[in-house]
């Protein structure tokens, strides 16, 4: 009929487990007396309250509670704190099970059984672990549950953010039980709750948080530049003073290669929600293909690498016809497969140097970024948003404004992943070259940023460059990476403007190409013998 919790060090050094005094009597009592002994508690007051079965002046000196509500002193004291927080909140208390579409638990025997699902986040079952919306940040999947939310009621970024607040952490801690390692059970999950505002307020919170992160990204860049280029201190100081989210985002867009930046420019320029969503999803698809092109170019640029990693580049499970009709998912899957092999190489002392040679760069940040799990999880979630958009009945489930909010959340994550890696890399097309003393001096067109007028520059290489090819390189790299011809920069037939086209599918023996930024001729068919040779490699 009473449980008095003892200090956590009560039985040390014998043990550090939590202990308590249990009072048992022959007569049943309708309520349970609880208290907590510590150096700050008056034992006489507690004993007085216990004998008379009355509430003390403070929780520690005694409280009569419903026996079914009490699991441990820590849990109950947390619930009291949460009630105080809730008392001052203007928002309704919603149980997690009411807004959750599904709870996905890790399957035993699998490295990571979580699928990348739109509008989901990962709630840790161990209270000391962080809440995350990126499965790549999870080191032990068995310690997490994936919560898929009903999009018409709750946005994952908001709910994940809530469970990372002081109130959210207390809710999580109040659910956890166990002596040595406290853990949330499957059953306890149903008691988790959220202070949940209307969906419109959630969207505004996410957008405001995105603005804060935008400023944070730019400040991080300035911090690096400050010590890298101390002679630019006055300029950096002025840039910080005029810093705002719009300018920061635009600067990031202009640092990207033209194939991606040109699509984001259309997203920025559009005011209609449907158009913004369309351009943003096209941006993710183009990004997936662009990254896959880089990785394929790496593994097909060297005959030894192609032989060594043949089964990775051309897996037996892949259908021969897949390369003839490519999809968003195809490029993500292809890139994901090659990225996994790249991570293995980077982690192997014997293959790490080989990896740098294949990528034609010493930038470990670049290699780690484009082969990182987090990148492909973001692209997979974007694929999920696009696929939900393609099915009938989706508008009733999730409006375009909410879909756009989910897509913009993934854009925010992608920007965090890419950060400034493309600032020190250039995508370029050769114009002319001169050879002297074993060095080629090449005049090039730098294909970075979203504008149609491109800057020209000179780079020195130890290999001749093909004027019909595209290359990716660091500024001082003497052997740029030649990209496979899955992407073309062409002058549009009706004007002098440059249009970027991505390989889409085969129409008989002729490749079909799509442009995500040029409306004048978004699709063309154009013969390319070099591309046909590459496609034959996949077919064989």
C-alpha positions as CSV (number, residue, x, y, z in Angstrom):
1,X,0.0,0.0,0.0
2,X,3.0,2.3,-0.2
3,X,6.3,2.6,-2.2
4,X,9.0,4.9,-1.1
5,X,11.8,5.3,-3.6
6,X,15.4,5.3,-2.3
7,X,18.3,7.4,-3.6
8,X,20.0,5.9,-6.7
9,X,23.2,5.3,-4.7
10,X,21.5,3.6,-1.7
11,X,23.1,0.2,-2.3
12,X,26.4,1.3,-3.8
13,X,29.0,-0.1,-4.1
14,X,27.2,-3.4,-4.2
15,X,24.9,-2.2,-7.0
16,X,23.7,1.0,-8.7
17,X,20.2,-0.2,-9.6
18,X,17.2,1.8,-8.5
19,X,15.7,0.5,-5.3
20,X,12.6,1.2,-3.2
21,X,10.9,0.2,0.1
22,X,7.6,-1.6,-0.5
23,X,5.0,-1.5,2.3
24,X,2.6,-4.4,2.4
25,X,-0.4,-4.9,4.7
26,X,-3.2,-7.4,5.1
27,X,-5.8,-4.7,4.4
28,X,-6.3,-3.4,0.8
29,X,-6.1,0.3,0.3
30,X,-7.9,2.2,-2.5
31,X,-4.9,4.2,-3.3
32,X,-1.1,4.0,-3.3
33,X,1.2,6.2,-1.1
34,X,4.4,7.2,-2.9
35,X,7.4,9.2,-1.8
36,X,11.1,9.7,-2.4
37,X,13.9,9.7,0.2
38,X,16.9,11.9,-0.4
39,X,19.2,14.2,1.5
40,X,16.8,17.1,0.8
41,X,13.7,15.4,2.1
42,X,12.5,15.5,5.7
43,X,12.1,11.8,6.7
44,X,9.8,12.7,9.7
45,X,7.4,14.6,7.5
46,X,7.2,11.7,5.0
47,X,6.7,9.2,7.9
48,X,3.9,11.4,9.3
49,X,2.2,11.5,5.9
50,X,2.6,7.8,5.4
51,X,1.0,6.8,8.7
52,X,-1.9,9.2,8.2
53,X,-2.1,8.4,4.4
54,X,-2.2,12.0,3.4
55,X,-0.5,14.2,0.7
56,X,2.6,16.0,1.7
57,X,3.5,19.6,1.0
58,X,5.7,18.5,-1.9
59,X,5.6,15.4,-4.1
60,X,8.7,13.8,-2.4
61,X,7.2,13.8,1.1
62,X,4.1,11.9,-0.1
63,X,1.3,11.6,-2.6
64,X,-1.7,9.4,-2.9
65,X,-2.1,8.1,-6.4
66,X,-4.0,5.5,-8.4
67,X,-2.0,2.2,-8.2
68,X,-2.5,1.7,-12.0
69,X,-0.8,5.0,-12.8
70,X,2.4,4.3,-11.0
71,X,5.3,2.5,-12.6
72,X,8.3,4.1,-11.0
73,X,9.2,7.3,-9.0
74,X,11.1,8.7,-12.0
75,X,8.3,8.2,-14.4
76,X,5.6,9.6,-12.1
77,X,7.7,12.7,-11.2
78,X,8.2,13.3,-14.9
79,X,4.5,13.1,-15.5
80,X,3.9,15.7,-12.9
81,X,6.4,18.0,-14.6
82,X,4.7,17.3,-18.0
83,X,1.3,18.2,-16.5
84,X,2.7,21.6,-15.5
85,X,4.0,22.2,-19.1
86,X,0.7,21.1,-20.6
87,X,-1.2,23.3,-18.2
88,X,0.3,26.4,-19.8
89,X,0.1,25.2,-23.4
90,X,-2.5,26.5,-25.9
91,X,-2.4,23.4,-28.0
92,X,-4.3,20.2,-27.7
93,X,-2.8,17.0,-26.3
94,X,-2.9,14.3,-29.0
95,X,-1.8,10.7,-28.5
96,X,0.9,9.5,-30.9
97,X,-1.2,6.5,-31.9
98,X,-4.0,8.9,-33.1
99,X,-1.8,10.6,-35.6
100,X,0.4,7.6,-36.6
101,X,-0.4,5.7,-39.7
102,X,2.0,2.9,-38.8
103,X,4.8,1.9,-36.3
104,X,7.6,0.1,-38.0
105,X,10.0,-1.9,-35.8
106,X,13.4,-3.3,-36.7
107,X,13.4,-6.8,-38.0
108,X,15.9,-9.1,-36.3
109,X,18.7,-10.4,-38.5
110,X,18.6,-7.5,-40.9
111,X,21.2,-4.6,-40.9
112,X,18.6,-2.0,-41.4
113,X,15.0,-3.0,-42.2
114,X,13.6,0.5,-42.2
115,X,12.2,1.8,-45.6
116,X,12.5,5.4,-46.5
117,X,8.9,6.5,-46.2
118,X,7.6,10.1,-46.7
119,X,6.4,11.9,-43.6
120,X,8.1,9.6,-41.1
121,X,10.6,9.9,-38.3
122,X,12.6,7.6,-36.0
123,X,11.7,7.7,-32.3
124,X,14.4,6.1,-30.1
125,X,13.3,3.4,-27.7
126,X,16.3,4.3,-25.5
127,X,15.8,7.7,-24.0
128,X,19.4,8.9,-24.3
129,X,19.4,8.6,-28.1
130,X,18.4,11.4,-30.4
131,X,15.2,11.7,-32.4
132,X,16.0,11.8,-36.2
133,X,14.3,11.7,-39.5
134,X,17.4,10.2,-41.3
135,X,18.0,6.5,-40.9
136,X,21.7,6.9,-41.8
137,X,22.1,8.6,-38.4
138,X,21.0,5.4,-36.7
139,X,23.8,3.1,-35.5
140,X,21.6,0.4,-34.0
141,X,18.1,0.0,-35.7
142,X,16.8,-2.2,-32.9
143,X,16.9,0.9,-30.6
144,X,14.4,2.8,-32.8
145,X,10.9,2.7,-34.1
146,X,9.9,4.3,-37.4
147,X,6.7,6.4,-36.9
148,X,4.8,7.0,-40.1
149,X,2.4,9.9,-39.6
150,X,-1.0,10.7,-41.2
151,X,-0.1,13.7,-43.4
152,X,-3.4,15.4,-43.0
153,X,-2.9,15.7,-39.3
154,X,0.8,15.9,-38.5
155,X,4.1,16.6,-40.3
156,X,7.1,14.4,-39.4
157,X,9.6,17.3,-39.0
158,X,7.4,19.0,-36.5
159,X,6.7,15.9,-34.4
160,X,10.3,14.9,-34.5
161,X,11.2,18.4,-33.4
162,X,8.7,18.2,-30.5
163,X,10.2,15.0,-29.2
164,X,13.6,16.7,-29.1
165,X,12.3,19.6,-26.9
166,X,12.4,19.5,-23.1
167,X,8.7,18.5,-22.9
168,X,9.2,15.8,-25.6
169,X,12.2,14.4,-23.9
170,X,10.3,14.2,-20.6
171,X,7.4,12.4,-22.4
172,X,9.9,9.9,-23.8
173,X,11.6,9.4,-20.4
174,X,8.3,8.9,-18.7
175,X,7.5,6.0,-20.9
176,X,10.8,4.2,-20.5
177,X,11.2,1.5,-17.9
178,X,13.9,-0.8,-16.7
179,X,16.5,-0.9,-14.0
180,X,19.9,-0.7,-15.7
181,X,18.8,0.3,-19.2
182,X,15.5,2.1,-19.5
183,X,13.6,1.4,-22.7
184,X,10.2,2.2,-24.2
185,X,8.2,-0.9,-24.8
186,X,5.8,-1.3,-27.8
187,X,2.9,-1.1,-25.4
188,X,4.2,2.1,-23.8
189,X,4.3,3.8,-27.2
190,X,0.6,4.1,-27.2
191,X,0.8,6.4,-24.1
192,X,3.1,8.9,-25.9
193,X,1.5,12.2,-26.6
194,X,2.2,15.4,-28.5
195,X,1.2,19.0,-28.0
196,X,0.0,19.4,-31.6
197,X,-1.1,22.7,-33.2
198,X,-3.0,22.9,-36.5
199,X,-1.3,21.7,-39.7
200,X,-0.9,25.2,-40.9
201,X,1.0,26.2,-37.7
202,X,3.2,23.1,-38.0
203,X,4.1,24.2,-41.5
204,X,5.0,27.7,-40.3
205,X,7.2,26.2,-37.5
206,X,9.0,24.0,-40.0
207,X,9.5,27.0,-42.4
208,X,10.8,29.2,-39.6
209,X,13.2,26.4,-38.5
210,X,14.4,26.1,-42.1
211,X,15.1,29.8,-42.1
212,X,17.2,29.4,-39.0
213,X,19.1,26.5,-40.5
214,X,19.7,28.6,-43.7
215,X,21.4,31.2,-41.6
216,X,23.4,28.6,-39.8
217,X,24.6,27.0,-43.0
218,X,25.8,30.4,-44.3
219,X,27.5,31.3,-41.0
220,X,29.4,28.0,-41.1
221,X,30.6,28.8,-44.6
222,X,31.7,32.2,-43.5
223,X,33.5,30.7,-40.5
224,X,35.5,28.4,-42.9
225,X,36.2,31.3,-45.3
226,X,37.3,33.6,-42.5
227,X,40.3,31.4,-41.6
228,X,40.9,30.1,-45.1
229,X,41.0,33.6,-46.6
230,X,41.8,36.1,-43.8
231,X,42.6,38.8,-46.3
232,X,38.8,38.8,-47.1
233,X,37.8,39.6,-43.6
234,X,36.2,43.0,-44.5
235,X,34.1,41.4,-47.3
236,X,33.0,38.5,-45.0
237,X,32.1,41.0,-42.3
238,X,29.8,42.9,-44.8
239,X,28.3,39.7,-46.0
240,X,27.4,38.6,-42.5
241,X,25.7,42.0,-41.9
242,X,23.5,41.7,-45.0
243,X,22.8,38.0,-44.4
244,X,19.3,36.8,-45.0
245,X,17.7,33.5,-45.9
246,X,16.8,34.4,-49.5
247,X,20.3,35.6,-50.3
248,X,21.8,32.5,-48.6
249,X,19.7,30.1,-50.6
250,X,20.3,31.8,-53.9
251,X,24.1,31.8,-53.2
252,X,23.9,28.0,-52.6
253,X,21.8,27.5,-55.8
254,X,24.5,29.4,-57.8
255,X,27.2,27.1,-56.4
256,X,25.5,24.0,-57.9
257,X,26.2,22.6,-61.3
258,X,24.0,24.0,-64.0
259,X,21.9,20.8,-64.5
260,X,20.6,21.1,-60.9
261,X,20.8,24.9,-60.4
262,X,18.7,25.6,-63.5
263,X,15.8,23.6,-62.2
264,X,15.9,25.1,-58.7
265,X,15.8,28.5,-60.4
266,X,12.5,27.6,-61.9
267,X,11.3,26.4,-58.5
268,X,12.3,29.7,-57.0
269,X,10.7,31.7,-59.8
270,X,7.3,30.0,-59.6
271,X,4.5,31.2,-57.4
272,X,1.9,28.5,-58.0
273,X,2.2,25.7,-55.5
274,X,1.6,23.0,-58.2
275,X,4.4,24.4,-60.4
276,X,6.8,24.7,-57.4
277,X,6.1,21.1,-56.5
278,X,6.6,19.9,-60.0
279,X,10.0,21.7,-60.4
280,X,11.2,20.5,-57.0
281,X,10.4,16.9,-57.7
282,X,12.1,17.3,-61.1
283,X,15.1,18.7,-59.3
284,X,15.4,15.6,-57.1
285,X,15.1,13.3,-60.1
286,X,17.8,15.2,-62.0
287,X,20.0,15.2,-58.9
288,X,19.6,11.4,-58.6
289,X,20.6,10.9,-62.2
290,X,23.5,13.4,-62.0
291,X,25.0,11.7,-58.9
292,X,24.5,8.2,-60.6
293,X,26.3,9.5,-63.7
294,X,29.3,10.6,-61.6
295,X,29.5,7.2,-59.8
296,X,29.0,5.2,-63.0
297,X,31.7,7.4,-64.7
298,X,34.1,6.6,-61.8
299,X,33.6,2.8,-62.1
300,X,33.6,2.7,-65.9
301,X,36.5,5.1,-66.5
302,X,39.1,2.4,-65.7
303,X,39.2,-1.0,-67.2
304,X,40.7,-2.6,-64.1
305,X,38.0,-1.0,-61.9
306,X,35.3,-2.2,-64.4
307,X,36.6,-5.7,-64.2
308,X,37.1,-5.7,-60.4
309,X,33.7,-4.3,-59.6
310,X,31.8,-5.7,-62.6
311,X,29.1,-7.4,-60.4
312,X,28.5,-4.1,-58.6
313,X,28.2,-2.0,-61.7
314,X,26.2,-4.6,-63.6
315,X,24.3,-6.7,-61.0
316,X,22.7,-9.9,-62.1
317,X,19.5,-9.0,-60.4
318,X,19.0,-6.0,-62.7
319,X,17.0,-6.5,-65.8
320,X,18.8,-5.9,-69.1
321,X,16.0,-3.6,-70.3
322,X,16.1,-1.3,-67.3
323,X,18.7,1.0,-68.9
324,X,16.5,1.4,-71.9
325,X,13.6,2.9,-69.9
326,X,15.1,4.7,-66.9
327,X,13.1,6.1,-64.0
328,X,13.7,8.2,-60.9
329,X,13.9,5.0,-58.9
330,X,16.3,3.4,-61.3
331,X,18.9,6.2,-60.9
332,X,18.5,6.2,-57.1
333,X,18.9,2.4,-57.0
334,X,22.0,2.5,-59.3
335,X,23.6,5.3,-57.3
336,X,22.9,3.6,-54.0
337,X,24.5,0.4,-55.1
338,X,27.7,2.2,-56.3
339,X,27.7,4.4,-53.2
340,X,27.7,1.4,-50.9
341,X,30.8,0.0,-52.8
342,X,32.5,3.4,-52.5
343,X,32.0,3.5,-48.7
344,X,33.5,0.0,-48.5
345,X,36.6,1.2,-50.4
346,X,37.0,4.4,-48.3
347,X,36.8,2.2,-45.2
348,X,39.5,-0.2,-46.5
349,X,43.1,0.8,-45.9
350,X,44.0,-1.3,-49.0
351,X,41.5,0.4,-51.3
352,X,41.2,3.9,-50.0
353,X,44.0,5.3,-52.3
354,X,42.4,3.4,-55.2
355,X,39.1,5.2,-54.5
356,X,40.8,8.6,-54.7
357,X,42.4,7.7,-58.0
358,X,39.1,6.6,-59.5
359,X,37.3,9.7,-58.4
360,X,40.2,11.9,-59.7
361,X,40.2,13.9,-56.5
362,X,41.7,14.0,-53.0
363,X,38.6,15.6,-51.6
364,X,37.4,13.0,-49.1
365,X,34.4,15.3,-48.3
366,X,33.2,15.1,-51.9
367,X,33.5,11.3,-52.1
368,X,31.9,10.8,-48.7
369,X,29.0,13.2,-49.6
370,X,28.0,11.7,-52.9
371,X,28.3,8.2,-51.5
372,X,26.7,8.9,-48.2
373,X,23.7,7.0,-46.9
374,X,22.0,10.2,-45.9
375,X,22.0,11.5,-49.5
376,X,20.3,8.4,-50.9
377,X,17.8,8.3,-48.0
378,X,16.8,11.8,-48.9
379,X,16.5,10.9,-52.6
380,X,14.4,7.8,-51.7
381,X,12.0,9.9,-49.6
382,X,11.7,12.3,-52.5
383,X,10.9,9.3,-54.8
384,X,8.2,8.3,-52.3
385,X,6.7,11.8,-52.4
386,X,6.7,11.8,-56.2
387,X,5.2,8.3,-56.4
388,X,2.4,9.2,-54.0
389,X,1.8,12.2,-56.3
390,X,1.4,9.8,-59.3
391,X,-1.3,7.7,-57.8
392,X,-5.0,8.5,-58.2
393,X,-6.8,9.7,-55.1
394,X,-3.7,11.4,-53.6
395,X,-5.2,14.8,-53.6
396,X,-7.8,13.7,-51.1
397,X,-5.1,12.3,-48.9
398,X,-2.5,15.1,-49.1
399,X,-2.9,18.5,-50.7
400,X,-0.2,19.9,-53.0
401,X,0.7,22.4,-50.3
402,X,1.4,19.7,-47.8
403,X,3.3,17.7,-50.5
404,X,5.3,20.8,-51.2
405,X,6.1,21.2,-47.5
406,X,7.4,17.6,-47.4
407,X,9.4,18.1,-50.6
408,X,10.9,21.4,-49.2
409,X,11.9,19.6,-46.1
410,X,13.9,17.1,-48.2
411,X,15.4,20.0,-50.1
412,X,16.5,21.4,-46.7
413,X,18.2,18.1,-45.9
414,X,19.8,17.9,-49.3
415,X,21.3,21.4,-48.9
416,X,22.6,20.4,-45.5
417,X,24.2,17.3,-47.1
418,X,25.7,19.1,-50.1
419,X,26.7,22.2,-48.1
420,X,29.6,23.7,-50.0
421,X,31.1,20.6,-51.8
422,X,30.4,22.0,-55.2
423,X,32.1,25.3,-54.6
424,X,35.5,23.8,-55.1
425,X,34.4,21.6,-58.1
426,X,33.6,22.6,-61.6
427,X,31.4,21.0,-64.2
428,X,32.8,22.1,-67.6
429,X,32.9,21.7,-71.3
430,X,36.2,22.1,-73.2
431,X,36.4,24.8,-75.9
432,X,40.0,24.6,-77.1
433,X,43.5,23.5,-76.0
434,X,47.2,24.1,-76.6
435,X,49.8,21.5,-75.9
436,X,53.3,22.3,-74.7
437,X,55.9,20.4,-72.6
438,X,53.5,17.6,-71.8
439,X,50.8,20.0,-70.5
440,X,47.5,20.8,-72.2
441,X,46.2,24.4,-71.5
442,X,42.5,24.1,-72.0
443,X,40.0,26.9,-72.5
444,X,36.7,25.8,-70.9
445,X,33.2,26.9,-70.2
446,X,32.3,26.5,-66.5
447,X,28.8,25.1,-66.2
448,X,28.0,26.2,-62.7
449,X,25.0,28.3,-61.5
450,X,21.6,28.8,-63.0
451,X,22.3,31.6,-65.5
452,X,22.6,31.1,-69.3
453,X,25.8,33.2,-69.6
454,X,28.6,31.0,-68.5
455,X,32.1,32.1,-67.4
456,X,35.1,30.9,-69.3
457,X,38.4,29.9,-67.7
458,X,41.7,28.1,-68.3
459,X,42.8,24.8,-66.7
460,X,45.9,22.7,-67.2
461,X,45.7,19.0,-67.7
462,X,48.0,16.1,-68.5
463,X,45.4,14.5,-70.8
464,X,43.6,15.8,-73.9
465,X,40.0,16.7,-73.4
466,X,37.2,15.9,-75.8
467,X,35.1,18.9,-76.9
468,X,32.0,16.7,-77.1
469,X,32.3,15.5,-73.5
470,X,31.5,17.0,-70.1
471,X,34.0,16.9,-67.2
472,X,34.0,17.3,-63.4
473,X,37.1,18.4,-61.7
474,X,38.7,20.4,-58.9
475,X,40.3,23.6,-60.0
476,X,43.9,22.3,-60.0
477,X,43.2,18.6,-60.9
478,X,45.4,17.6,-63.8
479,X,43.2,14.7,-64.8
480,X,39.5,15.6,-64.7
481,X,36.8,13.0,-64.4
482,X,35.2,12.4,-67.8
483,X,31.4,12.0,-67.4
484,X,29.5,9.3,-69.3
485,X,27.2,10.7,-72.0
486,X,24.0,10.4,-70.1
487,X,23.8,14.2,-70.0
488,X,24.2,16.8,-72.7
489,X,24.5,20.6,-72.9
490,X,22.9,21.7,-76.2
491,X,22.0,25.0,-77.9
492,X,18.2,25.1,-78.2
493,X,17.0,25.0,-81.8
494,X,14.9,28.2,-81.4
495,X,17.5,30.3,-79.6
496,X,21.1,30.6,-78.6
497,X,20.2,29.5,-75.0
498,X,21.9,26.5,-73.6
499,X,19.7,23.7,-72.5
500,X,20.7,20.7,-70.4
501,X,19.2,17.3,-71.4
502,X,19.3,14.1,-69.5
503,X,19.0,10.6,-71.0
504,X,15.6,9.2,-70.5
505,X,15.0,6.1,-72.6
506,X,15.5,4.4,-76.0
507,X,13.1,5.0,-78.8
508,X,14.1,2.1,-81.0
509,X,17.8,2.7,-81.6
510,X,17.6,6.4,-80.8
511,X,18.1,7.8,-77.3
512,X,15.4,10.1,-76.0
513,X,16.3,13.1,-73.8
514,X,14.4,15.3,-71.4
515,X,15.1,18.8,-70.1
516,X,13.7,19.9,-66.8
517,X,14.3,23.6,-67.2
518,X,13.8,24.3,-71.0
519,X,10.1,24.5,-71.8
520,X,10.7,25.3,-75.5
521,X,11.6,21.7,-76.3
522,X,11.4,19.6,-73.1
523,X,11.9,16.3,-75.0
524,X,14.1,15.4,-78.0
525,X,15.4,12.4,-79.8
526,X,19.1,12.6,-80.7
527,X,21.5,9.9,-81.9
528,X,24.6,9.3,-79.8
529,X,27.0,6.5,-80.7
530,X,29.0,6.9,-77.5
531,X,25.9,6.5,-75.4
532,X,24.9,3.4,-77.4
533,X,28.3,1.8,-76.6
534,X,27.7,2.4,-72.8
535,X,24.2,1.0,-73.0
536,X,25.5,-2.2,-74.7
537,X,27.8,-2.7,-71.7
538,X,24.7,-2.9,-69.5
539,X,22.9,-5.2,-71.9
540,X,25.8,-7.6,-72.1
